[in-house]
Amino acid sequence: MFHLADGVTARANRTFRTLRSIAAWVGVALLGALLGLWLVRRWVPLPLIQNASDAVGNYLQTLGTIYAVLLAFVVFVVWQQFNDARAHVEREANDLLDLIRCVKGLPDPIWRPFLHGAMSYVTLVLVEEWPAMAACSQAPLERGSQLLAEIWEILLGFEPASEGHKALYAEALVRFNDLSDARMNRLVSSRLRIPLALRLLLYTGAVMTIASMWLFAVDSFAIHAIMTSALAGSISHVLYVISDLDDCFDGNWQVPRSQFEHVGATLAELVSRAAQPAT
């Protein structure tokens, strides 16, 4: 049974992991940016930088604008992909719940085997398919397709007699098709990743943009360091968000499993009721 305290603890743990990951990304970026700034200030004469300050300013304005547009585009894409994946998961869980309600009104010879098949399917999704989607592994996903095929055979083996059963049976077939479509969309969304070429462009652009700050002629090293650190911290934070959202089934802020857990709890209760002797 789900308790409120468990939800609060899980959210606190997820928040802690997120903050720790952000601190790691930003810390590495700040260390590299400040080290590069110190080396440039130490080995490049300040008058040389001052003479090129106008050219550096125009260069950084152009580079920064291009890189800002690129970051905004990628953030929008990964956020849209994340929301689509979450919608596919919620739709699949809702379709399965609707299918359960429809089949529950059919006779026991079809209801009981369907109930156990649906329970096996939900357990497989939560225990095996979720890690498989995070790792882009295909093998465990085949078992889910087999379970759905077995459930389909259970439905096909039923011949409704009454008008009420015919209506429920027709609706169950529609819900099953919706469930299959939602499952396929979920699996496809789990394999979507930023292309390697685009990822390399993001990281290369980040290094070039931050390194450009080293070429500004600022008399005070402290002020120069603050400016460089602010830019490096901002860019690294955005890159962390992109990396985390891109892996929507394994990131610190991944697609929630709560919808499938709710279906699993409903099925567990139905299985428990079915196991009780009739009075």
N, C-alpha and C positions, 0 to 999 in steps of 0.2 A: 504494500500500500504506500502511495506517495504521501509524504508529510511535508508541511510547510518548511520545517527546519532543514530538511534535506535540500529543498529548492534554494533556500538562502545560502546554505553551505556551498552548493554547487556554483551558484552565481559568484560568491566571494572567491572561490578557488579560481574560477575562470577570469575574474577581474585581476587577481594577483598574477596569474600566468601572462595575461595581456600586458600588464604594466612591466613585468620582468622582461618580456620580449622587446617591448618598446625601449626600455632602458638599455638593453644590449645593443639594439640597432643604433640608437642615438649616441650611446657611449663610444662605439667604434667609430662612428662618423666624426664626432667631436675630436677624438684622439688623433685621427688621421688628418683632419683639417688643421688643427693647431700645430701638429708636428710639421706639416708642410709649410705652414705660415712661418714658423720659427726658422726653418731651413732657408726659405726664400729671404727673409729679413736678415739672416746672418750672412748669406753668400752673395746676394744681389745688392749692388750699391743703391741707396735711396735716390740719389740724383738721376740715375738711369730710369728708375720707375717713374719719377716725377715728370721726366721729359715725355714719357709715353702715356701719361694719365688720360689725355683726351681720347686717344685711340683705344685705350683699354676700356674707358667708359662706354664708348659707342659699341665696342665689341661685346661687352657684357650685357648691354641693353638688348642687343639683337639675340645673343645666345639665350639670355634669360627668358625673353618672350617666347622663343621657339620651344624651349624646354618646359615652360609653364603650360603652354598649350598642349604639349605632349602628355604631361602629367595629368592635366584635367581630363583629357580624352581617355586615358587608360583607367583613371579612377572611375569615371562614368561607366566604362565597359565592364570592369570587374564587379562594380556594385550592381549593375543590371543583371549580370550573370548570377551573382549571389542571390538576388531577389527571385530570379527565375527558378533557380534550383530549390529555394525554399518553397515557392509556390507549387512546384511539381511534387515535392514531398507531401505538402499539406493536401494537395488534390488527390494523390494516390491514397493517403490514409482515409480521407473522407469518402472516396469511392469504395474502399474496402468496407468501411463502416456501413455505408448504404447497402452494399451487397449483403452484408451479414443480416441486416434488418429484413431484407427481402427474403432471403433463404430461410430465416427463422420461422417464417409463416408457412413453410412447406412441411410435408410429413417427415417423421423421424428417419426413415431409410435414406433420405438425402441430406437432412439437416445434421445428423450426427457425424457422418464422415466429412462433410463440408466443414463443420466446426473444427475438427482436429486438423484438417488441411490448412485452414486459415490461420490457426494458432501456430502451426509449423512455419508458415510463410512469414508471419510477423516476427517470430523468433529468429528466423534466418536473416531477415532484413537488419534487425538490430544487432545481432551477434556477429554475423559473418559478412554481410554485404556492406555494412558501413565501413569497416576497416578496408575491405576490398576496394570500395570506391575511393577512399583516401589514398590508397597505394596504386590506383589505376590497374588493379589486377582483374583478370577476366574470369579465371577458373571458378571462384565461389559464386559468381553471378549466374552461371549455368544452372546451378541447383535451384535457384529461385524460379527460373523459367520452367524447370521440370515440375516444381510444385504447382505453379499456375496451370500447367498442362494437365496435371492430375485433378485439380479442382474443376477444370473445364470438362474433363471426362465424367466427373461426378454429376455435373449439371446436365450434360447431354444424356446421361442414363436415366433421367427422370421423365416420366410421361404424365403431365398434369391431366386430371380428370375433371375437377370442378372449375367453374368460371373464376372463382377467387384464386385458385392455384395457377390457372393460366395467366392471369394478370400479374401475379407475383413472379411467376417463372419468366415471363417476357421482360419484366423490369430487371430481374436478376441477370439475364443475358446482356442487357444494355449496360448495366453497372459493371459487369465483368469486362466488357470491351473497353469501357472507360478506364477501368483499373489497369488493364494491359497497356493502354496508351500512356497513362500517367507514369507507369513503371518505366517504359521505354524513354520517356522524356527525362525522368530522373537519372537514368543510367547515362544518357547522352550528356546531360549537364555536368555529371561528375567527371567526365573526361575532357571538358573544356579547360584549356590552360592558355596563358599568354604565350605566344610563339617565342622561341629562343632568341630570334633576331631582335624582336621588340624588347625583350628583357635585357639583352646586351645593350641596346640603345638607351634604355632607361638608366642603367648603371654607368655607362660611359658618359652620358650627358650629365649625370649627377657629379661625377668626378671633374669633368671639364668646367661646370658651372661653379663649383666650390673652389677649384684651383684658380679660377679667374679672379677671385677675391684677393688672392695673394699678390696680385700685380697692382693693386691700388696703392697710391702714395699717401699713407696715413702716418703722421709723425708719432703718435702714441701707439705703442704696441698693444696696450690694454684695450683701447677702443677698437683697433683693428681686429684683435682677437674676439671681442664681443660681436662685432659685425659678422665675422667669418663663422663663429659658432652658431649664431642665430640662423644663418642660411643653411649651414650643414645640418643643424638639428631639425629644421623644418622639412628639408628635402628627405632626410633619412626617415622621418616619421611618416611622410606620405608614401615612401617606398615600402615601409613596413605594412601599412594599410593595404597597399596593392598586393603584396606577397601573401598576406593573411587571407584576404578576400578571394584571391585567385584559387586557393585550395579550400573550397567552401565546405568540404566534408572532413577536413582534418585540421583546419586552422584553430587558433585560440578562440575565434569568434565564428564557429562553424554553424551550419544549418542545424537547428534544434531537432532532437528526436522526440519531442514531447507528443506530437500527433500520433506517431506510431506506438509510443508507450501507452497513450490513452486507449488506442485500439487493443493493444495487448492486455491491458487491465480489464477491458470490457469482455474480451474473449475468455480470459481466465475466470471471470465471474460466471459466464455462460457455461463453461466446461464444468465448473463446480456445481452449478445447478443441475446440469444434465447427469452428473454422476450420482446425485441424490436419488434414493428410491422413491417411486411414486407413492403417494398416500391416498 
